[in-house]
Amino acid sequence: MSIAGIGLLGPLRVEFGNVEGVLSGAKLRSILAVLALRVDGEVRRDELIEELDLMRTTSDAVNALHAHVARLRRWLQRHGTSADVLETVDSGYRLNLDRDAVDAHRFVSLVEHGLSLAPGAPSVVATILKDALSLWRGDALNGAVEGPLVAAAADELRRYRAAAREALVDAWLSLDCHQKVILNASNFIAEDPLNESMRARHIVALQRVGRHAEAVEAYNRAERVLSQELGIRPGAELRAASDSSTRFVPRPRDRKREGLMIGAAL
């Protein structure tokens, strides 16, 4: 039996065929998570030592890392994986697995594909981005030790998710699916209350279905949150959205990146 899939978009999940394995120990989960983020590429020993803070917590960081990796190997082999799935290479380790077996990489690929098609083909874009966002099961990389690599990857995955959500809502606006925008944007704002772009889209959808009083209240609520949390006033995009006489133009998105930063050698 081989690894069928590794889930990073929520609590760490490892699937062996139809069986889910439970990996105990935050350090083991962190090692596997970093290897999965850099799947089919090398993760250096010094990176893992820093990730697990072994220089500070043990007297022999290299031997401690070797012991953790050996435990992870035994756990994988108990679930029927071949010995070469977790391979020792010149200066570190490599997880020999297809990228599509890791949900985070599938998610990023879908998002980049959807963003490459936007703003055209809104129906196709909406389908792709809904599929991408459905892969999330909770906070990314939940249960791993939050070392520098895990923290950087989790932050970047959240940025991809925000971009996917904004593009999905834009596609729905293009398709006049205003009720979908209102419902989903409210949920997205609850999770990310400082996202002005999502608040702007929510206000636009409310205005387009004639719910002008709610649109005004949504703007006032955004203004209060931004003032209380960041000490700033709404930006140009949010102000424009609140003006029903102005055609709403979404803020240009950041130029897309090719894959996770963590996926490249650091």
C-alpha positions in Angstrom: 0.0 0.0 0.0 1.3 3.5 -0.8 0.3 6.9 0.3 -2.9 7.9 -1.5 -2.9 11.4 -0.3 -1.6 14.0 2.2 -4.0 16.7 3.5 -2.4 19.9 4.6 -5.4 22.2 4.2 -6.6 21.5 7.8 -5.3 19.1 10.4 -2.6 16.9 8.9 -4.2 13.9 7.2 -2.5 10.9 5.6 -4.5 8.4 3.6 -3.3 4.9 2.8 -5.7 3.5 0.2 -9.1 3.9 2.0 -7.5 4.0 5.5 -6.5 7.2 7.3 -3.4 7.0 9.4 -3.1 8.9 12.7 0.4 10.4 13.2 1.1 11.2 16.8 3.6 13.9 17.8 3.7 17.5 16.5 7.4 17.1 15.5 6.7 14.1 13.3 3.7 15.9 11.8 5.9 18.9 11.1 8.6 16.8 9.3 6.0 15.1 7.1 4.2 18.5 6.4 7.5 20.1 5.3 8.4 17.1 3.1 4.9 17.2 1.6 5.2 21.0 0.9 8.6 20.3 -0.8 7.3 17.0 -2.3 9.8 15.3 -4.7 12.4 17.8 -3.7 15.1 17.9 -1.1 14.6 19.3 2.4 17.9 19.9 4.1 18.7 18.6 7.6 19.6 22.1 8.8 16.2 23.4 7.6 14.4 20.7 9.6 16.6 21.2 12.7 15.7 24.9 12.6 12.0 24.1 11.9 11.8 21.8 15.0 14.0 24.2 17.1 16.3 21.2 17.9 19.4 23.3 18.6 17.7 24.9 21.6 15.8 21.9 22.9 18.4 19.0 22.5 22.1 18.6 23.1 22.6 16.8 19.8 20.3 18.2 17.2 21.5 16.0 14.3 20.9 12.7 16.2 17.6 14.0 17.5 16.5 14.7 13.9 17.7 11.3 12.8 15.6 9.7 15.6 12.5 11.6 14.6 12.9 10.7 10.9 13.4 7.0 11.9 10.2 7.1 13.8 8.4 8.6 10.9 9.8 6.0 8.5 8.7 3.2 10.9 5.2 4.7 11.0 5.0 4.9 7.2 6.2 1.3 6.8 3.7 0.0 9.4 1.1 1.3 7.0 2.6 -0.6 4.1 4.6 2.0 2.3 7.8 1.1 0.5 11.1 2.0 2.1 12.0 4.5 -0.6 9.0 6.8 0.0 11.0 8.7 2.5 14.5 8.8 1.0 17.7 10.1 2.5 19.6 12.2 0.0 23.0 14.0 0.2 22.2 16.7 2.7 18.6 15.9 3.8 15.5 14.0 2.9 13.0 13.7 0.1 9.4 12.5 0.0 8.9 10.6 -3.3 5.3 11.3 -4.0 3.3 12.8 -6.9 2.5 16.5 -6.2 -1.2 15.9 -6.9 -1.3 13.6 -3.9 -0.9 16.7 -1.7 -4.0 18.8 -1.4 -2.1 22.0 -1.0 -0.4 21.6 -4.4 -3.7 20.7 -6.0 -5.3 23.7 -4.5 -2.6 26.1 -5.7 -2.7 24.6 -9.3 -6.4 25.0 -9.4 -6.3 28.6 -8.2 -3.6 29.6 -10.6 -5.6 28.0 -13.5 -8.7 29.8 -12.4 -7.0 33.1 -12.1 -5.3 32.7 -15.5 -8.8 32.5 -17.1 -10.4 35.4 -15.2 -12.1 37.7 -15.8 -13.2 35.8 -18.9 -15.3 32.6 -18.8 -16.8 33.4 -15.4 -18.8 30.1 -15.3 -15.7 28.0 -15.8 -13.7 30.2 -13.3 -16.4 29.8 -10.7 -16.4 26.0 -11.0 -12.6 25.8 -10.8 -12.3 28.0 -7.8 -15.2 26.4 -6.0 -13.5 23.0 -6.4 -10.2 24.6 -5.1 -11.8 26.1 -2.1 -13.7 22.9 -1.2 -10.3 21.2 -0.5 -10.0 23.3 2.8 -11.0 21.5 6.0 -9.9 24.1 8.5 -6.7 26.1 9.3 -3.8 25.1 7.0 -1.1 22.9 8.6 -3.1 22.6 11.8 -1.3 20.3 14.3 2.3 20.9 13.0 4.9 22.8 15.0 4.8 26.4 13.6 8.4 26.7 12.6 9.5 29.2 9.9 8.8 26.9 7.0 5.3 25.9 8.2 4.4 29.5 9.1 5.5 30.8 5.7 3.6 28.1 3.9 0.4 28.6 5.9 0.6 32.3 5.3 1.0 31.9 1.6 -1.8 29.3 1.4 -4.1 31.9 3.1 -3.1 34.5 0.5 -4.0 32.0 -2.3 -7.3 31.3 -0.6 -8.1 35.1 -0.3 -7.3 35.5 -4.0 -9.5 32.5 -4.9 -12.4 33.8 -2.9 -12.2 37.3 -4.5 -12.0 35.9 -8.0 -14.9 33.5 -7.3 -17.0 36.4 -6.0 -16.1 38.5 -9.1 -17.2 35.6 -11.3 -20.5 35.4 -9.5 -21.0 39.2 -9.9 -20.3 38.8 -13.6 -23.0 36.1 -13.7 -25.5 38.2 -11.7 -25.4 35.6 -8.9 -25.8 38.3 -6.3 -27.4 36.2 -3.6 -24.5 33.8 -3.8 -22.2 36.8 -3.4 -24.1 38.1 -0.4 -24.2 34.8 1.4 -20.6 33.7 0.8 -19.0 37.1 1.1 -20.6 37.4 4.6 -18.9 34.1 5.6 -15.6 35.1 4.1 -15.7 38.5 5.9 -16.4 36.7 9.2 -13.2 34.8 8.7 -11.1 37.7 7.4 -12.7 40.9 8.7 -9.9 43.2 7.5 -10.3 42.2 3.8 -11.5 45.5 2.3 -11.8 43.9 -1.2 -14.3 41.3 0.0 -16.3 43.9 1.9 -16.4 46.0 -1.3 -17.8 43.1 -3.3 -20.4 42.4 -0.6 -21.6 46.0 -0.7 -21.8 46.0 -4.5 -24.0 42.8 -4.4 -26.3 44.3 -1.8 -26.7 47.5 -3.9 -27.5 45.5 -7.1 -30.4 43.7 -5.5 -31.8 46.9 -4.0 -30.8 46.4 -0.4 -29.4 49.9 -0.1 -29.8 50.4 3.6 -27.9 47.1 4.3 -25.2 48.3 1.9 -24.8 51.5 3.9 -24.7 49.6 7.1 -22.1 47.2 5.7 -19.9 50.2 4.7 -20.3 51.8 8.1 -19.4 48.5 9.8 -16.3 48.2 7.6 -15.3 51.7 8.5 -15.6 51.0 12.2 -13.6 47.8 12.0 -10.8 49.3 10.0 -10.7 52.3 12.4 -10.7 50.2 15.5 -8.3 47.5 14.3 -5.9 49.3 12.1 -6.5 53.0 12.7 -7.2 53.7 9.0 -10.1 54.8 6.8 -11.5 52.7 4.0 -9.4 52.6 0.8 -10.4 53.7 -2.6 -11.9 50.3 -3.7 -14.2 50.2 -0.7 -15.2 53.9 -1.0 -16.0 53.4 -4.7 -18.1 50.3 -3.9 -20.2 52.4 -1.5 -21.0 54.9 -4.3 -23.9 53.4 -6.3 -23.4 56.0 -9.0 -19.9 54.6 -9.7 -19.2 51.5 -11.7 -17.3 49.1 -9.4 -13.9 48.0 -10.8 -12.1 45.4 -8.6 -8.6 46.2 -7.5 -6.0 44.5 -9.7 -4.7 41.3 -8.1 -1.1 40.7 -7.3 0.7 38.9 -10.1 0.4 35.2 -9.7 3.2 33.1 -8.4 4.2 29.7 -9.8 3.5 27.3 -6.9 4.2 27.7 -3.2 7.3 29.5 -2.1 8.0 26.6 0.2 8.0 24.3 -2.8 11.3 25.7 -4.0 14.7 25.2 -2.4 15.4 27.9 0.2 
